[in-house]
Amino acid sequence: MAGDYKKVRIPNWVNYWGWGSGDMLGAGAQAVITGWLFYFFTTFCSLSAVEAGLILGLPRLLEAITCPLIGYVSDHLRHTWVGHKIGRRKLFLLITIPLLPSFALIFRTGHTFYYYLLCFIFFELLYTMFLIPWETLAAEMSRDYAEKAKFAGARMIVAQSSAILASYLPTLLISQFGGKDSPDTFFWMAAIFGVIFSIVVTIVVLTTWERPYGPKELVALSQTFKGPSLKTALNMPVKMFADLFSTLKIRAFRQHLSLYLGGYLSQDIFNTAFPIFVATVLAGATLVISQLMTTMYVAQLISVMVAINIVIRTGPLLAYRIAISFFGAALALYLAFFLMQPAGFGASMQGLSGNIFSAFNPSAAGFSPSLVFWLFTPIILAGLGRGTLNFVPWSVYNYLPDIDEAVTGERREGIFAGVMTLVRKVAQSGAIILSGWIIDMGGYISPKAHPGRVIEQTPEAINTIVALMVGGPIVVMVLGLVISWSFRLNARTHAVLVHEVERLRAGETEAESPENRRIVEDLTGWPYEKLWGRGARA
């Protein structure tokens, strides 16, 4: 890690994919959690929709403290002996490796609300300890626009691949563990993922590096770390939250958060309601849900591959708007299906014997072009939109520390990762808790809460689920779309910004041209004369 700051290491495919493999945990865990956990709790654990929503939502509120704290501490470990020798980011990664298989403990039936809540809190803490330091590494390993886009692309390809695995594993395991609706399916899926998580974090540690130390930093490091003074320790929370809120003074970051939340909250709401929509409206069981989600995640993988090229060539906004169009079209089709109730759909579904892919076989029982259309067109469109909505915000994140450096003269990758994750977790918590409450208020009844009874959901309950799944994502996506019209970060403006940062580092106080000044001020939201720490700290 030591070395001259000006010495440049060029990442290669091993580094792109080694770092990107970390999203097997980053996105893989979330694919399992958002895709299956609400359904698992309400179907197999006799928990109400409100209780399931609270388990998924409350731990994210606790991360209002842990997210910025981990980001802040990992930034400042750079100035300590342990950070120099082990790595201020990698220290956190190493701690999580032996503990990640505990993921499987969440998917055990027969326990209380508090057991599931505590297990989920513990895993979310491990998840955050990995996620925030890991997210900073791509921004540290490169300052080149195209290279950062490749890091983001590798990450998202791994993310979508892990989501495919999360959706299809139940299909593979169902025949082994008690038929279509056995809770053992989910336990073994989580156990397999827990082992994979430990492996990929090890790969990340071996294939990445942190930003090299400059000469001044090397001189400042003592041979032994004596620890912070009492005064420094007491001031840490104050400084941490000051840094936390200072990120919101960067104009591009505020805009970015709107795009981020518009893309991700729409998926949180959809993921919560979709399995129940399939079970009630499409008359499908766990096997059908698994197969539809697999189809969606394959489409998401294809979408990411296309979006990488769009973002590199034109910037993130075109890709973002296309993605919203695809996802919105999918939601409109699901609403049309619900309103039309196509004749014979239910009988055709029964003829497939749970295997929706047999719908492509003209000789299969229940085959009809209408069945193929309604099963696959909406879910493929949803996947094409969601893949790009996942990719765009994290491709943009890699450039935000460069914009912040223009204002502060510092590199604060950790605090930006902490703030992004904090905002995401708090917003996600609210979305899931609210979604669970809305589903419960609509009258949805957990099948396992009444053993021995055939549960027929009321029309009010089904109407509520459809309205939530369709209307909720559209509202938050529209808000993100409105903000996108004023977002100006792309390959050209980023190149100008990096050029001006180098000039500021060299002691320049004026922009090279009026056009450069306009671009930098638009991205930062600060007058040029106050950049590089010359004005009030951001």
C-alpha positions in Angstrom: 0.0 0.0 0.0 2.9 2.3 0.6 4.3 4.3 -2.3 4.2 7.5 -4.2 0.7 8.9 -4.8 1.7 9.8 -8.3 2.6 6.2 -9.2 -0.3 4.7 -11.1 -1.3 1.1 -11.0 -3.4 0.1 -14.0 -6.2 -2.3 -13.2 -6.7 -5.3 -15.4 -9.4 -7.9 -15.8 -8.4 -9.7 -12.6 -8.9 -6.5 -10.6 -12.2 -5.6 -12.3 -13.7 -9.0 -11.7 -12.0 -9.6 -8.4 -13.4 -6.4 -7.0 -16.7 -7.0 -8.8 -17.1 -10.4 -7.3 -17.8 -8.7 -4.0 -21.3 -7.9 -5.2 -22.1 -11.6 -4.9 -22.4 -10.6 -1.2 -23.5 -7.0 -1.9 -26.3 -7.8 -4.3 -26.6 -11.6 -3.7 -27.7 -11.1 -0.1 -30.1 -8.4 -1.0 -31.6 -10.5 -3.8 -32.3 -13.3 -1.3 -33.6 -10.9 1.4 -35.8 -8.7 -0.8 -36.9 -11.5 -3.1 -37.7 -14.1 -0.5 -37.5 -13.1 3.1 -40.8 -11.2 3.4 -42.5 -14.2 1.6 -40.7 -16.7 3.9 -41.8 -14.9 7.0 -45.4 -14.5 6.0 -45.7 -18.0 4.4 -43.7 -20.3 6.7 -43.2 -18.5 10.0 -46.7 -17.5 10.9 -45.7 -13.8 11.0 -48.0 -11.0 9.9 -47.1 -8.7 7.0 -46.5 -5.9 9.6 -44.1 -8.1 11.7 -42.3 -9.2 8.5 -42.0 -5.6 7.5 -40.6 -4.6 10.9 -38.0 -7.3 10.8 -36.8 -6.2 7.4 -37.1 -2.5 8.2 -35.9 -1.8 11.8 -32.3 -3.0 11.4 -31.9 -0.6 8.5 -32.8 2.3 10.9 -30.0 1.2 13.2 -27.6 1.6 10.3 -28.2 5.4 10.5 -25.3 5.1 13.0 -23.3 2.2 11.7 -23.1 3.2 8.1 -21.5 6.7 8.5 -19.4 5.4 11.5 -17.8 2.6 9.4 -17.2 5.0 6.5 -15.7 7.6 8.8 -13.5 5.2 10.7 -12.3 3.5 7.5 -11.3 6.9 6.1 -9.4 7.8 9.2 -7.7 4.5 9.8 -5.4 5.7 6.9 -3.5 7.7 9.4 -2.8 4.8 11.8 -0.3 2.0 11.9 -3.0 -0.7 11.6 -4.5 1.1 8.6 -1.0 1.3 6.9 -0.1 -2.3 7.6 -3.4 -4.1 7.0 -5.4 -1.6 5.1 -8.1 0.7 6.4 -10.7 -0.9 4.1 -9.5 -4.5 4.2 -9.4 -4.6 8.0 -13.2 -4.6 8.0 -13.4 -7.2 5.2 -11.2 -9.6 7.0 -13.4 -9.5 10.1 -16.5 -10.5 8.2 -15.0 -13.6 6.4 -15.6 -16.2 9.2 -19.0 -14.8 10.3 -20.9 -14.6 7.0 -22.2 -18.2 7.0 -24.5 -17.1 9.9 -26.8 -15.9 7.1 -28.5 -19.3 7.2 -29.7 -18.8 10.7 -32.3 -16.3 9.5 -34.1 -19.0 7.5 -35.0 -21.4 10.3 -38.7 -21.8 11.0 -40.4 -22.2 14.4 -38.8 -19.2 16.1 -40.2 -15.9 17.5 -40.4 -12.4 16.1 -37.4 -11.4 18.3 -35.2 -14.3 17.1 -35.6 -13.3 13.5 -35.1 -9.6 14.3 -31.9 -10.2 16.2 -30.5 -12.6 13.6 -31.3 -10.1 10.9 -29.7 -7.2 12.8 -26.5 -9.3 13.3 -26.3 -10.1 9.6 -27.0 -6.5 8.5 -24.1 -5.4 10.7 -21.8 -7.8 9.0 -23.2 -6.8 5.6 -22.5 -3.1 6.3 -19.0 -3.8 7.6 -18.2 -5.3 4.2 -20.2 -3.2 1.9 -19.0 0.3 2.8 -15.2 -0.3 2.8 -15.6 -2.5 -0.4 -17.5 0.2 -2.3 -14.7 2.6 -1.8 -12.0 0.4 -3.4 -13.0 1.0 -7.1 -12.9 4.8 -6.6 -9.4 4.3 -5.0 -8.0 2.0 -7.7 -8.7 4.3 -10.6 -9.5 7.9 -11.5 -10.2 7.2 -15.2 -13.8 7.5 -16.3 -13.8 4.4 -18.6 -12.0 2.3 -16.0 -14.5 3.3 -13.3 -17.3 2.4 -15.6 -15.7 -1.0 -16.2 -15.4 -1.6 -12.4 -19.1 -0.7 -12.1 -20.0 -2.9 -15.0 -18.1 -5.9 -13.5 -19.9 -5.3 -10.3 -23.3 -5.2 -11.8 -22.7 -8.3 -14.0 -21.7 -10.2 -10.8 -24.7 -8.7 -9.0 -27.2 -9.8 -11.6 -25.6 -13.3 -11.8 -25.9 -13.6 -8.1 -29.6 -12.5 -8.3 -30.2 -15.3 -10.9 -28.6 -17.8 -8.5 -30.8 -16.4 -5.7 -33.9 -16.8 -7.8 -33.2 -20.2 -9.3 -31.7 -22.0 -6.3 -35.2 -22.7 -4.9 -36.1 -24.4 -8.2 -33.0 -26.7 -7.9 -33.6 -27.4 -4.2 -37.4 -27.9 -4.2 -37.2 -31.5 -5.4 -34.8 -32.3 -2.7 -36.6 -30.8 0.3 -40.3 -31.7 0.4 -42.0 -30.6 -2.7 -43.1 -27.1 -3.9 -43.5 -25.3 -0.6 -40.9 -26.5 2.0 -39.1 -24.1 4.2 -36.0 -26.3 4.1 -35.5 -25.0 0.5 -34.8 -21.5 1.8 -32.5 -22.7 4.7 -30.2 -24.6 2.3 -30.2 -21.7 -0.2 -29.1 -19.3 2.6 -26.4 -21.8 3.8 -25.0 -22.1 0.2 -24.9 -18.4 -0.1 -23.3 -17.9 3.3 -20.3 -20.1 2.2 -20.1 -18.2 -1.1 -20.1 -14.9 0.7 -16.9 -15.8 2.7 -15.2 -17.0 -0.5 -15.9 -13.9 -2.5 -14.8 -11.5 0.3 -11.5 -13.4 0.4 -11.1 -12.9 -3.4 -11.8 -9.2 -3.0 -9.0 -8.9 -0.4 -6.5 -10.7 -2.7 -7.3 -8.8 -5.9 -7.7 -5.1 -4.8 -5.5 -2.3 -3.5 -6.1 0.9 -1.6 -5.0 4.4 -2.7 -1.2 4.7 -2.3 0.3 6.8 0.5 1.8 10.1 -0.5 5.2 11.3 1.0 3.6 13.5 3.6 1.3 10.7 4.8 4.3 8.4 5.1 6.2 10.9 7.2 3.2 11.4 9.5 2.8 7.8 10.3 4.6 6.7 13.5 6.2 3.3 13.9 3.6 2.3 16.5 0.0 3.4 16.7 -0.6 5.1 20.1 -4.3 5.7 19.6 -6.3 8.9 19.6 -6.3 11.3 22.4 -9.3 11.6 24.7 -10.2 14.9 23.2 -10.0 13.5 19.7 -12.1 10.5 20.7 -14.8 12.7 22.2 -14.9 14.9 19.1 -15.2 12.0 16.7 -19.0 11.7 16.7 -19.3 15.5 16.1 -16.8 15.5 13.3 -18.3 12.3 11.8 -21.8 13.8 11.5 -20.4 17.1 10.3 -18.7 15.2 7.5 -21.9 13.2 6.9 -24.0 16.3 6.3 -21.2 18.1 4.4 -21.6 15.6 1.5 -25.1 17.0 0.9 -23.5 20.4 0.0 -22.1 18.8 -3.2 -24.8 19.5 -5.9 -24.1 16.4 -8.0 -24.3 14.2 -4.9 -27.7 15.5 -4.0 -28.9 14.9 -7.5 -27.4 11.5 -7.5 -29.2 10.5 -4.3 -32.5 11.3 -6.1 -31.6 9.1 -9.0 -30.4 6.4 -6.7 -33.6 6.3 -4.6 -35.9 6.5 -7.6 -34.3 3.4 -9.1 -33.9 1.4 -5.9 -37.0 2.2 -3.9 -39.1 1.3 -6.9 -37.6 -2.2 -6.8 -37.9 -2.5 -3.0 -41.7 -2.0 -3.3 -42.0 -4.3 -6.3 -39.9 -7.0 -4.6 -42.1 -6.9 -1.5 -45.4 -7.2 -3.3 -44.4 -9.4 -6.3 -44.2 -12.9 -4.7 -47.6 -12.3 -3.1 -49.0 -11.0 -6.5 -47.8 -14.2 -8.2 -49.3 -16.4 -5.4 -52.7 -14.6 -5.5 -53.2 -13.1 -8.9 -51.2 -15.5 -11.1 -52.0 -18.5 -9.0 -48.4 -19.7 -8.7 -46.5 -21.3 -5.8 -42.9 -21.0 -4.8 -41.7 -22.8 -7.9 -43.5 -20.4 -10.2 -42.2 -17.4 -8.2 -38.6 -18.8 -8.5 -38.9 -19.3 -12.2 -40.4 -15.8 -12.9 -37.7 -14.1 -10.8 -35.0 -16.1 -12.6 -36.3 -14.9 -15.9 -36.3 -11.3 -14.6 -32.7 -11.5 -13.3 -31.5 -13.0 -16.6 -33.0 -10.0 -18.4 -31.4 -7.7 -15.8 -28.0 -9.2 -16.6 -28.5 -8.5 -20.3 -29.6 -5.0 -19.5 -26.4 -4.3 -17.5 -24.2 -5.4 -20.4 -26.0 -3.0 -22.7 -26.0 -0.2 -20.1 -22.2 -0.3 -19.6 -21.7 0.8 -23.2 -24.4 3.4 -23.0 -22.9 5.0 -19.9 -19.3 5.0 -21.2 -20.4 6.5 -24.5 -23.1 9.0 -23.5 -23.3 9.2 -19.7 -25.8 7.8 -17.3 -28.9 9.8 -18.0 -30.0 8.2 -21.3 -29.6 4.8 -19.8 -31.6 5.8 -16.7 -34.5 7.2 -18.7 -34.7 4.1 -21.0 -34.7 1.9 -17.9 -37.6 3.7 -16.3 -39.5 3.4 -19.6 -39.0 -0.4 -19.6 -39.9 -0.9 -15.9 -42.9 1.4 -16.2 -44.2 -0.6 -19.3 -43.9 -3.8 -17.3 -45.9 -2.4 -14.4 -48.6 -1.2 -16.9 -48.9 -4.7 -18.4 -49.3 -6.3 -14.9 -52.1 -3.8 -14.2 -53.7 -4.5 -17.6 -53.5 -8.3 -16.8 -55.3 -7.7 -13.4 -58.0 -5.6 -15.0 -58.6 -7.9 -18.0 -58.3 -11.3 -16.2 -57.5 -13.1 -19.5 -59.9 -16.0 -20.0 -58.4 -19.5 -19.4 -55.2 -18.2 -17.9 -55.6 -20.0 -14.6 -56.5 -23.3 -16.3 -53.4 -23.0 -18.5 -51.2 -22.3 -15.5 -52.4 -25.5 -13.9 -51.6 -27.4 -17.1 -48.0 -26.4 -16.8 -47.5 -28.3 -13.5 -45.5 -25.5 -12.0 -42.9 -25.4 -14.8 -43.6 -22.1 -16.6 -40.8 -22.7 -19.1 -42.9 -25.5 -20.6 -45.2 -22.8 -21.8 -42.9 -22.6 -24.9 -43.7 -26.1 -25.8 -46.8 -26.2 -28.2 -47.5 -29.7 -27.2 -47.6 -28.9 -23.4 -51.0 -29.0 -21.6 -52.5 -25.6 -21.4 -50.2 -24.1 -24.1 -51.4 -20.8 -25.6 -49.7 -17.7 -27.1 -51.6 -15.6 -24.5 -50.1 -17.6 -21.7 -46.6 -17.1 -23.0 -47.2 -13.4 -23.5 -48.6 -12.7 -20.0 -46.0 -14.8 -18.2 -42.9 -13.6 -19.9 -43.3 -10.2 -21.6 -43.9 -8.1 -18.4 -41.2 -9.9 -16.4 -38.6 -9.5 -19.2 -39.4 -5.8 -19.5 -39.2 -5.4 -15.8 -35.7 -7.1 -15.8 -34.5 -4.9 -18.7 -35.4 -1.8 -16.8 -34.3 -2.9 -13.3 -30.8 -4.0 -14.4 -30.0 -0.6 -15.7 -31.6 1.1 -12.7 -29.2 -0.9 -10.5 -26.2 -0.1 -12.6 -26.5 3.6 -13.2 -26.3 4.9 -9.5 -23.2 2.8 -8.7 -21.5 3.8 -11.9 -22.0 7.4 -10.9 -20.8 6.9 -7.3 -17.3 6.1 -8.5 -17.0 9.7 -9.8 -18.4 11.5 -6.7 -15.2 11.5 -4.6 -13.5 13.4 -7.6 -16.2 16.1 -7.4 -15.8 16.3 -3.6 -12.0 16.5 -3.9 -12.4 19.7 -6.0 -14.3 21.3 -3.1 -12.4 20.0 -0.1 -9.0 19.0 -1.4 -9.5 15.7 0.3 -10.4 12.1 -0.7 -13.4 10.9 1.3 -14.6 7.8 -0.5 -15.5 6.1 2.8 -17.9 8.9 4.0 -19.6 9.0 0.6 -20.1 5.3 0.6 -21.4 5.6 4.2 -23.9 8.3 3.3 -25.2 6.5 0.3 -25.7 3.3 2.2 -27.2 5.2 5.1 -29.7 7.0 2.9 -30.5 3.8 1.0 -31.0 1.8 4.2 -33.2 4.3 5.9 -35.3 4.8 2.8 -35.5 1.1 2.2 -36.5 0.6 5.8 -39.4 3.0 5.4 -40.4 1.5 2.1 -40.5 -2.1 3.4 -42.2 -1.2 6.7 -44.8 0.9 4.9 -45.4 -1.8 2.2 -45.9 -4.4 4.9 -48.3 -2.2 6.7 -50.3 -1.4 3.5 -50.5 -5.1 2.6 -51.7 -5.9 6.2 -54.2 -3.1 6.2 -55.6 -4.4 2.9 -56.5 -7.6 4.7 -53.8 -10.1 3.5 -53.8 -13.3 5.6 -50.6 -15.3 6.1 -51.4 -18.9 5.0 -49.4 -20.5 7.8 -51.1 -18.3 10.4 -54.2 -20.6 10.0 -52.9 -24.2 9.6 -55.4 -26.6 8.2 -57.5 -23.9 6.5 -57.6 -23.1 2.8 -57.0 -19.3 2.7 -58.9 -17.3 0.1 -57.6 -13.7 0.0 -60.4 -11.1 -0.2 -60.8 -8.9 -3.3 -59.7 -5.9 -1.1 -56.5 -7.6 -0.2 -55.7 -8.5 -3.8 -56.6 -4.9 -5.0 -54.2 -3.5 -2.3 -51.3 -5.7 -3.4 -51.8 -4.8 -7.1 -52.1 -1.1 -6.3 -48.9 -1.2 -4.2 -46.9 -3.2 -6.7 -47.8 -1.0 -9.7 -48.4 2.5 -8.2 -45.6 2.6 -5.6 -42.7 2.0 -8.1 -44.1 4.4 -10.7 -44.4 7.3 -8.1 -40.8 7.0 -7.0 -39.4 6.5 -10.5 -41.2 9.7 -11.7 -39.5 11.7 -8.9 -36.1 10.3 -10.0 -36.9 11.1 -13.6 -37.7 14.8 -12.8 -34.3 15.2 -11.1 -32.4 13.6 -13.9 -33.1 16.5 -16.3 -30.6 18.7 -14.3 -27.9 16.1 -13.8 -24.8 17.0 -15.9 -22.2 14.3 -15.1 -20.9 12.4 -18.1 -17.5 11.4 -19.7 -16.8 14.9 -21.0 -17.7 16.9 -17.9 -15.8 14.4 -15.7 -12.7 14.8 -17.8 -12.9 18.5 -17.4 -13.4 18.2 -13.6 -10.4 15.9 -13.2 -8.2 18.3 -15.3 -9.3 21.2 -13.1 -8.6 19.2 -9.9 -5.0 18.6 -11.1 -4.6 22.3 -11.7 -6.0 23.1 -8.3 -3.5 20.6 -6.8 -0.7 22.4 -8.6 -1.7 25.7 -7.0 -3.9 27.3 -9.7 -6.7 29.6 -8.5 -8.5 30.3 -11.8 -10.2 27.9 -14.2 -8.5 27.2 -17.5 -11.5 28.6 -19.4 -15.0 30.0 -18.7 -16.5 26.7 -20.0 -14.4 24.7 -17.5 -15.4 27.0 -14.7 -19.1 26.6 -15.6 -18.8 22.8 -15.7 -17.0 22.5 -12.4 -19.4 24.9 -10.6 -22.4 23.1 -12.0 -21.1 19.7 -10.7 -19.9 21.0 -7.3 -22.5 23.7 -6.6 -19.7 25.9 -5.4 -18.1 29.1 -6.8 -14.7 28.3 -8.3 -12.9 30.7 -6.0 -14.1 28.7 -3.0 -12.9 25.3 -4.3 -10.0 23.3 -2.9 -10.8 24.2 0.7 -10.5 28.0 0.1 -14.1 28.7 1.2 -16.1 27.2 3.9 -15.6 23.5 4.2 -18.1 21.5 2.2 
